[in-house]
Amino acid sequence: MWFKNLLVYRFTRPFSTSLEELNEKLSAAAFRPCGSQEQSSYGWSKPLGDAGSEYLHAANGYVMLCARQQEKVLPAAVVNEVLDEKVREIQDRDGRKPGRKERSDLKDEITFDLLPRAFSRSRKLFAYIDIEAGLLCVDSASHKKAEDLLALLRETLGSLPVIPLKAKNTAQHSLTQWVSGAAPAGFEVGGECELRDSADETAVIRAKNQDLSSEQIQGHLKSGMFVSKLAMSWAGGIDFLVDDQLVLKRLAFGDLIRERADDIHADTVAEQFDADFSIMTGEFAKFIPAVLEAFGGEDQAEPEALLSA
């Protein structure tokens, strides 16, 4: 349950849906396995799994949600192999080679026939709502996956007025400045970064387990390259990698935070989940503002368009 990544969105209006109503709406859009001819299915799952009865988990003003997606795994190589056999049969029987349109139709028929026998794979994506702070936090480093969850929540609730959390300072400028000079208060620069050429962003240098203050790294920066990813440590006890889109990846909670969770003697899965969730969200309540402050504070300019359709 501990988040490994973090994408944060700002509610542009207070979240006012009651927990009871939210649970009812999530339940109405609950996940169901793919039908025999469905390639994918997406819906809400119980955050506590079999240990819970509700489609949300609330604690201290934070509300955990869990989306689940199931996809049929039908490798293209399998479809193409069957297609080749069908094409040979037509050539042997009719003495002609199927055209592009006929091959496309055959491929659709093969996919339709194979789907019921295809393997299925599932994945879960957790997110939580910080009601007081007006934030929606998603455990993903992929904007696409996060947007899929937002789209599902928007469809479930009827609207979802959120926008990506935005800092005042340009991320790549700040990251470059920190490697060139000093890290912001409360943070330390780690030993990993990605450099890109300002003239040609396809030119990339990746440094790992390096002293970023070395002449070699500093020389690249002086030549016009900028930092697009940077490993950092927060004094509160979280190591992470941040990129120029303000995506926080590879979150690693320090020993002191983990020990607090270990010191809680939970008798059930539900109690352990609640303890971990409470500790994690409490740390994020300090960590997220600290990251924003490091990037000059939150940009609260009126957005041109809201993700509320």
DODO-584838 format. One line per 5 residues: number of its first residue (from 1); their letters; for each residue x, z, y of C-alpha. Coordinates in steps of 0.1 Angstrom, whole numbers, plus 2048, in hexadecimal, padded with zeros to 3 digits. Example, Ala and Ser with C-alpha at 12.3 -4.5 7.8 and 13.67 -1.06 7.14 Angstrom:
BEGIN
1> AS> 87B 84E 7D3  889 847 7F5
***
This chain:
BEGIN
1> MWFKN> 800 800 800  81E 805 817  81F 7E7 82E  83D 7D0 829  835 7BA 847
6> LLVYR> 822 7BE 867  80E 7A6 87C  7FA 7B7 898  7DB 7AB 8AA  7CA 7BA 8C9
11> FTRPF> 7A4 7BF 8CB  799 7B1 8EC  779 7C6 8EA  776 7E9 8DA  76F 7E8 8B4
16> STSLE> 74C 7F7 8B3  740 7F0 890  738 810 87D  74A 818 85D  729 817 84A
21> ELNEK> 71F 7F5 858  743 7E8 853  742 7F2 82E  721 7E1 829  72D 7C1 838
26> LSAAA> 74D 7C1 824  73A 7C8 804  723 7AA 80C  742 794 80E  753 7A4 7EF
31> FRPCG> 76C 791 7DB  760 77F 7BC  775 76C 7A3  777 746 7A5  75B 733 794
36> SQEQS> 764 719 77A  766 6FD 793  774 711 7B1  798 70E 7BA  799 72E 7CF
41> SYGWS> 784 74C 7D8  789 765 7F5  777 785 7FD  77B 7AA 802  788 7C2 7E8
46> KPLGD> 787 7E8 7E7  7A8 7F5 7F6  7AA 811 7DC  7A2 7F9 7C0  791 809 7A2
51> AGSEY> 798 82B 7B1  780 825 7CF  75C 81C 7D4  75D 80E 7F7  76A 7EE 807
56> LHAAN> 77D 801 821  793 821 823  791 835 843  7A8 851 84E  7AF 85F 871
61> GYVML> 7A0 842 883  7B1 827 86F  79D 811 857  7AF 7FF 83B  7A1 7DE 82E
66> CARQQ> 7AC 7C8 810  7A6 7A3 80C  7AB 793 7EA  7B0 76E 7E2  7AF 75E 7C1
71> EKVLP> 7BD 73A 7BB  7BC 724 79D  7DF 719 793  7DE 6F5 789  801 6E6 78C
76> AAVVN> 803 6C3 799  81A 6B9 77C  7FE 6C1 764  7E4 6AC 777  7FD 68F 77A
81> EVLDE> 805 690 755  7E1 68C 74C  7DC 672 767  7F9 65D 758  7E9 65F 736
86> KVREI> 7C7 653 744  7D9 636 757  7EA 62B 737  7CA 62C 724  7B9 615 73E
91> QDRDG> 7D7 5FE 73D  7D7 5FC 717  7B1 5F7 715  7AA 5E1 733  7CB 5D1 73A
96> RKPGR> 7CC 5DB 75E  7DC 5F5 774  7C4 60D 787  7C5 60A 7AD  7CA 626 7C5
101> KERSD> 7A5 62E 7C9  79F 630 7A4  7BE 645 79E  7B2 65D 7B9  790 660 7A9
106> LKDEI> 7A0 665 787  7B5 681 795  796 692 7A3  785 690 782  7A3 69E 770
111> TFDLL> 7A6 6BB 788  780 6C2 783  785 6C2 75E  7A4 6D8 75E  799 6F2 777
116> PRAFS> 785 708 75E  7A4 70B 749  7BD 711 765  7CE 733 769  7C3 749 786
121> RSRKL> 7D9 75E 79C  7CF 778 7B6  7DF 788 7D4  7D3 7A4 7EB  7DA 7A7 810
126> FAYID> 7D6 7C9 822  7CD 7CE 846  7C2 7EC 85A  7AF 7F1 87B  7BC 80B 893
131> IEAGL> 79B 812 8A5  7A9 827 8C1  7C6 811 8CA  7B1 7F1 8C5  7C9 7E1 8AD
136> LCVDS> 7C6 7CD 88C  7E5 7CF 877  7EB 7B7 85A  805 7BB 83E  811 797 840
141> ASHKK> 82F 783 84E  81A 764 84C  803 75B 869  7F0 744 852  7E8 760 839
146> AEDLL> 7DF 778 855  7C8 75E 866  7B7 759 844  7AF 77E 844  7A4 77D 868
151> ALLRE> 78D 760 860  77E 773 843  778 792 859  76A 77C 875  751 76C 85D
156> TLGSL> 749 78F 84E  742 79F 870  735 781 883  750 784 89D  773 791 8A0
161> PVIPL> 781 793 8C4  7A6 796 8BD  7C6 785 8C9  7EA 788 8BE  7FC 7A5 8CD
166> KAKNT> 813 797 8E8  831 7A6 8FA  83A 7A0 91E  85E 795 917  866 776 903
171> AQHSL> 871 782 8E0  88E 76A 8DB  89C 773 8FD  89A 798 8F5  8A9 794 8D2
176> TQWVS> 8C6 780 8E0  8CC 799 8FB  8CD 7B6 8E3  8E7 7A5 8CD  8FB 79B 8EB
181> GAAPA> 8F9 7BE 8FB  8E7 7DD 8F1  8C8 7E5 8DD  8AA 7F4 8EF  8A6 81A 8EF
186> GFEVG> 89B 827 8CD  8A8 809 8BA  8C8 7FD 8A9  8D2 7D9 8A1  8D8 7D4 87C
191> GECEL> 8F0 7BD 86A  8DA 79E 866  8CE 783 87E  8C5 75E 880  8D2 749 89C
196> RDSAD> 8C4 728 8A8  8D2 70E 8BF  8BE 70B 8DF  8C5 6E6 8E1  8BD 6DF 8BC
201> ETAVI> 8A8 6FA 8AB  8AE 6EA 889  8D2 6F7 88C  8D0 71A 87C  8EB 734 875
206> RAKNQ> 8E1 752 85F  8F7 771 85F  8F2 78D 846  905 7AD 842  919 7A4 861
211> DLSSE> 925 7B6 880  910 7A4 89A  927 7AF 8B5  944 79A 8A6  954 77F 8B9
216> QIQGH> 946 764 8A2  922 76E 8A8  927 774 8CD  938 752 8D0  919 741 8C1
221> LKSGM> 903 753 8DB  91A 749 8F8  919 725 8EC  8F3 724 8F2  8E4 731 8D1
226> FVSKL> 8C9 74B 8D1  8BD 765 8B9  89D 75C 8A7  89D 779 88D  8AE 79B 88E
231> AMSWA> 8B0 7B9 877  8AA 7DA 889  8A5 7FF 883  88D 815 896  897 839 89C
236> GGIDF> 876 844 88E  881 839 86C  877 815 866  88F 7F8 85F  881 7D5 865
241> LVDDQ> 888 7B1 86D  877 7A3 88C  875 77E 895  86E 76B 8B6  849 76B 8AF
246> LVLKR> 848 791 8AE  842 791 888  84F 7B1 878  85C 7AB 855  86D 7BE 838
251> LAFGD> 862 7DF 845  875 7FC 834  869 81F 83A  885 839 83C  88B 856 824
256> LIRER> 87C 870 83C  85B 85D 83D  85A 856 817  862 87B 810  844 886 824
261> ADDIH> 82F 870 80D  840 87D 7EE  83C 8A1 7F9  816 89D 7F8  80A 8A7 7D5
266> ADTVA> 7ED 88F 7D0  7D8 894 7B1  7C7 872 7B1  7CF 84E 7BB  7B6 851 7D8
271> EQFDA> 7C7 870 7E6  7EA 85F 7E4  7DD 840 7F4  7CD 855 810  7EE 868 815
276> DFSIM> 803 848 816  7EA 837 82E  7E9 854 846  80F 857 847  814 832 84B
281> TGEFA> 7FA 82D 867  807 84C 879  82A 83D 879  81D 81B 884  80B 82C 8A1
286> KFIPA> 82D 834 8AF  840 816 8A2  82A 7FA 8B0  82B 808 8D4  850 80D 8D2
291> VLEAF> 855 7E9 8C7  83F 7DC 8E3  852 7F2 8FC  873 7E3 8F0  865 7C1 8F8
296> GGEDQ> 85B 7CB 91B  839 7D9 913  818 7C8 909  80D 7A9 91C  7E9 7B0 924
301> AEPEA> 7E2 791 938  7BF 783 932  7C1 76B 914  7B5 747 919  7A3 747 8F8
306> LLSA> 798 762 8E1  798 760 8BB  773 76B 8BA  761 74B 8AF
***
